Amino acid sequence: MAITEEVFWATGRRKEAVARVRIKPGSGRVLVNGKSLEDYFGRKTSQVIVKQPFVLTNTGDRFDTFVNVIGGGLSGQAGAIRHGITRALIEYDPDLRGALKKAGYVTRDPRAKERKKYGLRGARASFQYSKR
């Protein structure tokens, strides 16, 4: 009889990005869409954002993380992954929720792109006005 490893699933969202996160006991590697974290996110800032829940809870070397992320840009994807990792960690250990909530990782960031208004060039930007 095979021993089944416990796997924790969660979904994270930010702007237009959606990340499906799976964490399971392991050595601390992070794979995003089949690539390592460093290969997928060139910017250090995005890499730090993704690792924040693990750093806060001191669980970085305890889990292998596998992420499928679609939509949005790299910044939104990093935020979505952080949100998903946070939810997966809470599913693993509900006692971690307090620290993660205080850091602001549990709440989905509701900010999104504002719609363009008719008669204007963008959401708020107007066409240049010429008096003569």
N, C-alpha and C positions, 0 to 999 in steps of 0.2 A: 504494500500500500504506500503510495507516494505522499510525502508531506506537502501540503499546500501552503504557499506563502501568502500572507495577508497583503492585499493590494487595496489602496485607497484612491478612489476616483473623485474628481471635482471639476467644475467648470468655472472659469474666470472670464470676466468681460471688462473691456475698457474701450471707450470710443466705439469704433466699428470692429474691433478685434475680439475674437472668441478663442479661448485657450482651453483645451481638454487636457487635464493634468492627471497623471497616474504616478503615485509614489509607492515604492515597495522597499522593504529592508535591503540595504546594500552598502556601498562604499562611498557614496556621495557624488556620483557622476550625474550630469544633467544633459539630456539629449533633447534638442528642439528640432522637430521635423526631420529627425534622423541625423542631425549634425550636432557636434558638441556646442556647448554654450558660447565658447570663444569664437568658433567659426561662424555661428549664426548671427550673433550680435558683435559687430566690430567695435562699437563704442563701449568703453569701460562703464559708463554711466548706466547703460541698459543692463549690463552684466551684474552690477551692484544691486540694481532694482530687483532683478529676479532672485537674487540670493538673500535679500533682506529678511524674509520670514524665517529662513533657516538660521541666520546669524542671531536674530533676536531670541529664538527659542533654543539655541545651541544644539540643533539636530542636523546640521549640514552633512556630517559624515555618517549619519545613520541610514539615510535613504538614497536610493537611486530614483531619479525623476525622469519621466518620459512625457514629453509634451507634443501635442499637435495643435498648432495655432494657425488660424486663417483670418484674413481681413485686416484692414487698417494698415498703419505704418509700423515701423520698428518700435517707436516709442510707445504707441498704444498696445502693441503686442507684448512688450516687456511688462507693462502695467497689468495686462490681462493674465499673464503667466503668474505674476506675484499674487494676484487675487485668487487664482486657482490653487496655487501652492498653499496659501493661507487656509482656504476651505478644506483642502485635503488634510492638512495638519490638524485642524479642528476635528475632522472626522476620526483621525487617528487617536487624538487625546483631547477631549473637550476641556480639560483644565488649562490648555494653552490659549483658549479663547480670550481670557482677560488681558493678557500681555499683548496679544495681536490686535485686539480691539483698541487698546489704549494707544498703540502705535498708528492706528488708522488704516490697517490693512484689511479689515473684515468688510468694511463698507465699500460698495462699488462706487467708483468715482463717476458721478452723474454728468460731468461736463462733456458736451459733445459739440460738434460744429453747428453753428447757428445757420438757419436757412437764409437763402438769398431772398430779398424783398423785390417786388416788381417796381420799376421806376428807378432802381438803384443799381450800381455796378456790382455790389456784393451784399453781404449781410447788413453792413452799416455804411460802407464806402459809397460815395455818390460820384456821379460824373462831374468832371471839372466845369465850373460855372464861368461863362464868358459874358461880361457885361456889354461889350461892344463887338 
